[in-house]
Amino acid sequence: MRHVGRHAAWVTAGASLLFAVAVLVAQWPLFTATAQEAKRFEYRIIEVLPDTQNMQTKLNEFGANGWELVAVSMGNMTEPRLIFKK
């Protein structure tokens, strides 16, 4: 009789172990790290007339299309260059 009880205990332990392994395998994607793609940016440089209204028009135009102003350079010292990133 002891032999039957020991056998049942081993069967129960084995079934429990298989169940635990099955649960871990089902959740495996949660534990694996996925590589993240590096962010890629696009840049645009435009020269504008050096008056406030013209610059504001260009800033609003590019901003409405998803561009972000990241720098202003003076180019040849008379025409500002607006540098955008998206």
C-alpha positions in Angstrom: 0.0 0.0 0.0 2.9 2.3 0.8 4.2 1.7 -2.7 0.9 2.9 -4.3 0.9 6.1 -2.1 4.4 6.9 -3.1 3.6 6.4 -6.8 0.6 8.7 -6.5 2.7 11.3 -4.8 5.3 11.1 -7.7 2.6 11.3 -10.3 1.1 14.4 -8.6 4.5 16.0 -8.2 5.3 15.4 -11.9 1.9 16.7 -13.0 2.4 19.9 -10.9 5.9 20.4 -12.4 4.6 20.0 -15.9 1.8 22.4 -15.2 4.3 25.0 -13.8 6.6 24.6 -16.9 3.5 25.0 -19.2 2.6 28.2 -17.4 6.1 29.6 -17.8 6.3 28.6 -21.4 3.0 30.3 -22.1 4.3 33.5 -20.5 7.7 33.4 -22.1 7.3 36.4 -24.3 6.7 38.5 -21.2 10.2 37.6 -19.9 12.2 38.0 -23.1 13.6 41.5 -23.9 12.8 42.8 -27.3 15.2 45.0 -29.1 13.9 48.5 -29.6 14.5 50.1 -33.0 16.6 53.2 -32.8 14.7 56.5 -33.3 15.3 58.0 -36.7 14.9 61.7 -37.3 14.6 63.7 -40.5 15.9 67.2 -40.6 15.0 70.2 -42.7 16.9 73.5 -43.0 15.2 76.5 -44.6 16.3 80.1 -45.1 13.7 82.7 -44.4 13.5 86.5 -44.8 14.5 88.2 -41.6 11.1 89.6 -40.7 8.9 88.5 -37.9 5.8 87.8 -39.9 7.6 85.6 -42.5 9.4 83.6 -39.8 6.2 83.1 -37.9 4.4 81.9 -41.0 7.1 79.4 -41.7 7.2 78.2 -38.1 3.5 77.7 -38.1 3.5 75.9 -41.4 6.2 73.5 -40.4 4.8 73.0 -36.9 1.4 72.0 -38.4 3.2 69.3 -40.4 4.8 67.8 -37.4 8.2 69.5 -37.6 9.9 70.8 -34.4 12.2 73.8 -34.5 15.6 72.7 -33.0 17.9 75.6 -33.9 18.2 78.9 -35.6 21.4 79.7 -37.5 22.3 83.0 -39.1 23.7 81.6 -42.4 25.2 84.6 -44.2 24.3 86.9 -41.4 21.3 88.4 -43.2 19.0 85.4 -43.7 18.2 83.2 -40.7 18.2 79.4 -41.2 15.5 77.5 -39.3 16.5 74.0 -38.6 13.6 71.5 -38.0 13.5 67.9 -36.8 10.8 65.3 -37.3 
